[in-house]
Amino acid sequence: MAFYRQLGVIPPKRHTQHRNEDGGLFYEELMGEEGFSSDSALLYHRHIPSAIVDATEWKLPDQATTPNHPLKPRHLKLHDLFPQTVWAETDVVTGRRLILGNADVRLSYVVSAKESPLYRNVVGDEMVYVESGTARVETVFGVLDAKAGDYVLLPMATTHRWIPTGDEPLRAYVIEANSHIVPPKRFLSRFGQFLEHAPFCERDLHGPTELIQVEDSNVEVLVKHRTSHGIVGTRYLVPNHPFDVVGWDGCLYPYTFSIHDYEPITGRVHQPPPAHQAFEGNNFVICNFVPRKVDYHPLAIPVPYYHSNVDSDEVMFYCGGDYEARKGSGIGQGSISVHPGGHAHGPQPGAYERSIGVDFFDELAVMVDTFRPLELGEGALACEDAAYAGSWNRGLQK
């Protein structure tokens, strides 16, 4: 992000002496993207951030994927993956189950009532959508409070932990990129400011407002990273707790963004999915479908027209409201629909006709479109509604 922030105590000039209360030096760390050529932040630590005591293997949850073959649209019922009996033993980091993935992005789901270990992902940025519940997200940059409807953007290599709060479990939909996740370029000026036609702006992005200091020794940190054999995990033992930052500044930091602050773009006739875009990564986009006034041409058909994903797979996570186009399919809260490239998909039978005259859709969904085929993770195979692929045909026979 080109939106500059500062928190805590920093020296007036970068790369100069910054001394603590006893006259010793704080240790400056540059966290930057794209080889010193993109956004960065400078963090000032009480301890040397490079120090490690030991490094051992962290065995990741099952990362295997299965091709979508034969080619079918699919309905995945994510709420079936986590019965109430496992909530207390499940954390957001080690408990997530892989739903879909390819070489660019992985989509996981988790229901958690347990504090996570310290963790950082050095494969790419993570965008975590909070379906329900609340959490305190503690990071080296400070604390974020997350609630239902929030996206939590965690830049690559940000050490953090998730602490569910409140009386209900935290339900989280996790988008792990192999790249950085940013707003679309068409929303930004050449200097990085949000333009007037963007459906959200800097005021809607909420960075940390409170630093966190923890004194501890011999602390474990889980690290997810890349090798020539795929994505793996390492368990670091570090001599001092990584939450020792006294100040930072820059344009790279974690933040929250509420889907409820996204202002929908509508038109006289049905708007295509790019009108709903919020973010993008390498070879994928993230879109928001939010409550909105719909098409107002006198002959409009408000639900989507049938469309073929020639270059992409479409994944829709249904997280609130009443999704008009999917009535009769079995899809509900916590469902995912997967409509792969090569399948012409659209409203269920009857929805096309029922939508005529409707002027408002009360729906909430997060869509991820990928430009390379997605494969099915173990979580998808465990919660698939196998009848979904035939739902259009069954509707015609009624």
N, C-alpha and C positions, 0 to 999 in steps of 0.2 A: 504493500500500500504506500502511496505517496503522501499519506496523511501523517504528519510528524507528531510524535508524542514524547513526553518526558515524565519520568516518575522517580522520586527519590533524589539523592544528592549526586551530582556529577561535577567534574571540573569544568571551568569556563572554556577550555580548549581541549579538543580531543587529542589522544596519544600523548598526554602530558601527565605529570605527577598528580596523583590523587591520594591523599594521605588520610589514615584513620585517626581516631582520637588519641592514639599513643605515638603517633608520628610515623608508623609503618605505612607501607604502600598497599592500596587496594590493587587488585589484578584485573586489568582491562581485557575483555573478550569481545572480539568482533564476530557477530553472527551475521553472515551475509550470503546472498544468493547469487548464483551464476558467476562464480569466480571474480568477485569484487566489481561486477558490472551491473548489479541490480540492487534492490532494496536491502537494507542492513540495519542492525542495531548495535550499539556499544553497551555492554553490561559490565559493571564493576563489582568484583567478587572480593569477599574477605579471604578466601583461600584459592590456591591455584586450581583452576577448573580442569586441568589436564590430568591430575593425579588419579591413578587407580591402584588398588591393592591386588586385585585378582580379576581374571576374566574366564568365565566358564560358559558352557552351552546352555542356552535357554531353549527348550524344545517348544516350538510354537504349537498352538492348536492346529488341527488338520487343515492344511492349505491345498489339498488335492482338489482338482476340478475335473468335471466330465463334460464333454462337448454336448451341446443341445442337438442331439441326433438320435432319432429322426427329428427334423425341424418342426417344433411345435410352439404355439403360444402357451404360457404356463401361468398358473395361479399358485402363489406360495403363501401359506398361512403362518406368518411369523410368530404370532402369539402362542402357537402350539409348541414352539421350541423350548419354552422355559416355564414349566409348571411351578406353582407357588412354592413347592417343596425345595426348589433349588435356589431361590432368590437370595437367601441369606448367605450362601456359600459362593455366590457368583460376583465377580467384579468386572468393571467395564473393559479392562485391558486383557486379562487372561481368559475371560469367560465368553468373549465375542465368538459367534459362530459364522463361518464364511457362507454367504448366500450365493453370490455371483462374482466372477472375476475374469480379467484378461490381463494382458501385459501392461495396461495403462491404469487400471483402477480395480479395486476390490470393495465389495459391498458386504457388510456384516451387520448382525443384529445381536443385541444383548439386553437382558433384564437383570438388574443388579440392585442389591441392598447392602453391598459390602465395599469398603474402601479398597481402592486399587493400589498395587505397588507403584513406585516411581517408574516412569517409563518415558522413552522418547522413540520416535519413528524417524529414522534417517533414510527411509526409502522415498518419502515425499510428504506433502501436507496431509493432514487429516481434517475433514469436515464432519462433525458429529451433530446429527439432528436429534433433539430431545423430543421424543414423541409424548412422554408424560413423565411426571415426577420432577424433582429438583435436585441440584447438585452444586457443590462447591468444587471448582476446578482450581487447584493450586499449581502454579507454574513458576519457573525461574523469573518470569516477568512480573509476577504478582498474582492476585486472586481474581477469578471470574466467578460470578454467580449465574447459574444456568437454570432455566425453567422451561416448561412445556412450550414448544414452538420456537425455541432458540436453536440456531446453528451456532456451534462453537468451532471456530477456525484455529487450529493448532499448527503453526508453521513447522516445517521439517526441522527436526533436531531439538524441539522444545521439550525439555524435561518437565514432566507434570504428573499429577495424580488426580483421580476422580474420587470424590467423597459424596455419595448419595445423602441427601438430607430430606427431612419431612417424613410423613407417615406412609407414603406409597413408594414402591420401587421405582427406580430410574429405568425407563425404556429408551434405548438409544439405537439409532440407525447410523452406522459408521461408514463414511466414504473415505477410503484410503487411496490416495493418488500415488503414482510414480513420478509426479511432477509437482508444481505449485498450483494452488487453486486461487483464482483471482476473479474480479469482476470483468465482464466482457469489455474489450477495448473500445467498442462503439459507445459505451457509457461514459468514457473518460476523455478529458481534454488531452492535448499532447503533453501537458505537464502533470497529468494524473488526477486532476480534480473531476469529481462527478459532474456531468453535464445536466442541463435542465430536463432533458427527456428521460433520464435514468429513473427507474422505478424506486430507487432508494438513494441515500446519500451519506456523507460522512457522519451526520448527526445520528444515524441509525446504527453505527458501528461502535460497540462499547468495549474499550480496552480495559486492562487492569487499572484500578484506582488505589490499590493497597498492596504494598510489598509484603512478603512473608519471609521471616528469618527463623531458621530452625538450627539449633545446635545439636549435633549428633555425630557419631563417628562410626566407621565401618558400615556404611549404608549400601544397600543393594539398589541398583538401577537396571531395569530391563531395557534392552536396545534391540529394535527391529531394524535389519539392514539387508543389503543386497550382496550376493556373491554370484559367481558364474553358474552356480547350480540352483539359483533362485533365491527367494526371500527366507532368511533364517533369523535366529535370535541369539543374543549374547547377554549373559548376566554379569554385569560389572559389580565389583565391590569397591567402593570409593572411600577414601579416608575421612572425608567431611561431607556433611549434608549439602546437596547442590543448592538448596534454598538459602543462599548466603549473599544475595545480590543487594547492595545498598543503594543502587541507582542505575538507571539506563535511559537511553534516548535513541530515537531513530524512527524508521518507517517500516520496521518488521517487528511484529508482536502478535500475540493471540488476541482474539476479540469474539464477542457474541453479536449475533444479528438475529432479530426476531422475524419470523415469517409473517407475523401480523403487522410489521412495519413495511412490508412490500406493497407498493401501490400498483394494482393491476392495470394493464393496458388493454382497453377494449375497443370495439369498432362496430360499425353498422352490420357487418357480416363476420363470420367466425374468424378469429385470429389464429395464425399458425403457432406451433410451440415456441419458435424463437421469440415471440412477443412476451413469453413468460420466463425468459431466461434470467438467472440471477448471478451465476458463477460459471467458470470454465476451467478445465485443466487440459493437459495434453490428450487430445483425442476423445474428450467427453465434455458434456455440459450438464449443469444443474439448473432445473427450472422449478418455479413455484406456481402451483394452481391454488388460488385463494378465493374466498368469497367475493363475488363481483357481479355487477350488472352485465348482462350478456346482450348479444346481438340485437340491434334495434331497427334494422331494415324491415319494412312491413312484410316481406316474404322470407325473412331469415329462418334458418334451421339452426338453433343455438348449439346443439351437440356437435362434436367433431364430424366432419365428413370422413368416409372410409379412406384410409391412406396406406400406402406401401412404404415401409422403411427401406429404401433402396440402399442406403449407405450406413445404416445404423441400427442398433438394437435399442428399444425403448423400455425402460424400467420405471414403473409408477408405484410409489409407496403411498398407500392411502392412510392418512393419519388424522382425519377428522371430517365432519360434515356428511353430506349425502351425495355420492358421486353419480350424477344422473345417467351418464352414458353406460355405466356398468350394472344397472339394475337387472336382476334376473341371472347374474353370472355367479353368484355366491361370494363375490368380493365385498369385504367390509373393513372395519377398522383393523389396522395391523396387517392388511393384505399387501402383497406385491403382485403386479401383473408384469409378465415378461413377454413383449411382442417383438420377435426377432426380425432382422432384415430378411426379406423374402416372403413375409406373411402380411397380407392386406388386412389390417385390423381397423376396428371402429366400434360404434355403439352396438350394444346387444339388440336383438330383434325387438321392435316396439319402441325403443328409446328415441329413434329418429323422429317418429310421428308424435310421440308424447311431448317432445320438447317444444313444438311449435306454439308460440304464444307465451312461453316462459320468459321472464325478464330478469331473473336473478338465480345464480347457482350458489348454494351454500356448501362449498366443498373445500377440502384442504388436502393437498397431495404434493409430494416431492418427486420430481421426475429426474432421472439420470438417463441421458442418451449417450451411447458410446459409438465410436466410429470404427471399432473392431469388434468381432463377435464375442459375446460373453459366454463363459462356460458355467456350469452349475457346481456350486460348492456342496459340502456335505450337509449344510443346513437346509439348502433348497431341496435336496433329495429326501430329507427327513420330514418336510412339511408340505409337500406338493398336493394340491387338489387335482387328481388325475383326470377328473371329468371336465375341467375347464375348457380344454381344447375343442370339445364338441358342443360348447354352450350355444354358439350361434346357430348351429344346425338344429339342436333341440328346440330352441326358441321358434324356429320356423315351422316346426312340426306340431306346435300347440294349436 
